Amino acid sequence: MGILDRFKDQAQNKAEDLVESVGDEVDEKTGGRFAGQVDQAQDKAKEALGIDTSAQEPAGQQPVEQQTSEQPSEQPEQEQPPA
């Protein structure tokens, strides 16, 4: 691994730590009321920064995109009026 690869890894680790700490701070300040939205924002930020989040999901949790219809969603689905 070259020096540039190490710098890239260090930068990604620092960026990931920052995203996590900001999300934790928001959760703390809001009493966890927006935890789902904060988690989604963290995932989007990590994706934009090129940080792989697939290996970092806690056991028992699935990313929002992988939730099945059997799991309750964060937001209730709105019914579409008949056409």
C-alpha positions as CSV (number, residue, x, y, z in Angstrom):
1,M,0.0,0.0,0.0
2,G,1.5,3.3,-1.0
3,I,1.6,6.5,0.9
4,L,-1.3,8.0,-1.1
5,D,-3.5,5.0,-0.3
6,R,-2.8,5.4,3.4
7,F,-3.6,9.1,3.3
8,K,-6.9,8.3,1.5
9,D,-7.8,5.7,4.1
10,Q,-7.0,8.1,6.9
11,A,-9.1,10.9,5.3
12,Q,-12.0,8.5,4.9
13,N,-11.7,7.3,8.5
14,K,-11.7,10.9,9.8
15,A,-14.7,11.8,7.5
16,E,-16.6,8.8,8.7
17,D,-15.9,9.6,12.4
18,L,-17.1,13.2,11.8
19,V,-20.3,12.0,10.1
20,E,-21.0,9.6,13.0
21,S,-20.3,12.2,15.7
22,V,-22.5,14.8,14.1
23,G,-25.3,12.3,13.8
24,D,-24.9,11.3,17.4
25,E,-25.0,14.9,18.5
26,V,-28.2,15.5,16.5
27,D,-29.7,12.4,18.1
28,E,-28.7,13.7,21.5
29,K,-30.1,17.2,21.0
30,T,-33.4,15.9,19.6
31,G,-33.9,13.1,22.0
32,G,-33.7,10.5,19.2
33,R,-37.0,11.6,17.7
34,F,-35.4,11.8,14.2
35,A,-33.0,8.8,14.5
36,G,-34.3,7.2,11.3
37,Q,-33.8,10.4,9.3
38,V,-30.4,11.0,10.9
39,D,-29.3,7.5,10.0
40,Q,-30.4,8.0,6.4
41,A,-28.6,11.3,6.2
42,Q,-25.4,9.7,7.6
43,D,-25.6,6.9,5.0
44,K,-26.1,9.5,2.2
45,A,-23.1,11.5,3.4
46,K,-20.9,8.4,3.6
47,E,-22.1,7.4,0.1
48,A,-21.2,10.9,-1.2
49,L,-17.8,10.6,0.4
50,G,-17.2,7.2,-1.0
51,I,-17.2,5.3,2.3
52,D,-18.4,1.7,2.1
53,T,-21.3,1.3,4.6
54,S,-22.3,-2.2,3.7
55,A,-19.8,-3.8,6.1
56,Q,-20.6,-1.5,8.9
57,E,-24.3,-2.2,9.5
58,P,-25.0,-3.4,13.0
59,A,-26.1,-7.0,13.3
60,G,-29.9,-7.3,13.0
61,Q,-30.3,-4.1,11.1
62,Q,-30.7,-3.7,7.4
63,P,-30.2,-0.6,5.3
64,V,-33.4,1.2,4.4
65,E,-33.1,0.0,0.8
66,Q,-33.0,-3.6,1.8
67,Q,-36.0,-3.6,4.2
68,T,-38.7,-6.0,3.2
69,S,-42.4,-5.2,3.1
70,E,-42.8,-7.2,6.3
71,Q,-40.8,-4.7,8.3
72,P,-42.5,-1.5,9.3
73,S,-41.3,1.6,7.4
74,E,-40.3,4.8,9.1
75,Q,-43.0,6.8,7.2
76,P,-46.5,5.5,6.6
77,E,-47.3,4.9,2.9
78,Q,-49.8,7.4,1.5
79,E,-52.6,5.9,-0.5
80,Q,-52.9,7.1,-4.1
81,P,-56.4,8.3,-5.2
82,P,-58.1,6.1,-7.8
83,A,-57.4,7.2,-11.4
